[in-house]
Amino acid sequence: VAAMDPVIRAAMARIARDETRHAALAFQVDAWLCGRLGKGARERVSVARERALGALAFDEPEAPAAIRAKLGLPTSAQSRFLVDQLARIAA
């Protein structure tokens, strides 16, 4: 966790652990459900996943450096990298 503010850094670390567990559960549920879906439904899920990833990849303006540092926010390049990694995992 990259936040310079120690209170924010501690909060973000707790949130990151919790969200990591949520993501792991979501991937487990996805694997379980996909095995039970028909071909058409799996294709619809795939299209929806691609749209969601595309929305994440949309370039938002980058926050000023001082705010990014205090809150630990990623740069635009780091955000794109994280979305690319998520797309690889979700594929």
N, C-alpha and C positions, 0 to 999 in steps of 0.2 A: 504494500500500500504506500502510495507516494505523497500523501498530504503532508505538508510541513507543519500544520497545526496539530499538536499531539492529541487533542480531544477529537478532532475530525478523523485523524489517522486511526485511532482506536475504534471509533464508530464504523469507519469504512472497513476495517479488518473484520469486525463482527459481521457486518452485512455481507462481505465477500464470502466468508465461510458459509453463511446461511444460503446465499444464492447459489453457491457451488453445489450444495446438497440438493437444492431445488432442481438445478440443471441435471444432475445425475439421475434424479428420480424421473424427470421429464423424458430423458433418453431411454430409461428402462420402460416406461409406459409406452413410448413410441414404438420401441422394438416389439413389445408384447402385442400392441394393437395392430401394427402393420402385418403381423402374421395371421391376423384374423380378418383382414379386409380383402375384398375382391380387387381385381386389377383396376377397375375404374375408380374405386375409392382411393386406392394407393396413388394413382395418378393425380387425383384431385388434391390429395395431401401434399404430394411433391410440388405441384404448382403453387399451392398456398405457401409452402415453406420457401420456395424461391422468391415469391413476392415479398414475404416478410424479411428475408435476408436483403433483398434489394432496397427495402425501405430503411433498413439499418445502415446500409452503405451510402445513403444520401448524404452529400457533403453539407454539413451544418457549419456556420461560421465558428471559428475557433475562439474560445474565451481568451481574454487578455492573459498574458504570461503570469502576472502577479496572482490572478484568481486561480489559474490552473495550478500553480505551485501550492498555494494555501490549501486548496481543496483536493489536490491530487488528481485533477482531471487530465485525461490523455490529450495529446496533440491530435490534429487531424490525421497525420500519418499513423500514429499509434492506433487511433480508432479504426482506420481502414485495415490495419494489420489484424486487429482483434476480430473484426467482422470476417475477414478472409479466413482466419483460423476457425471461427465458428462455422463458416460455410463448409470447410473441409471436414470438420467433425460431424456435421449434420448430413453430409452427403452419403 
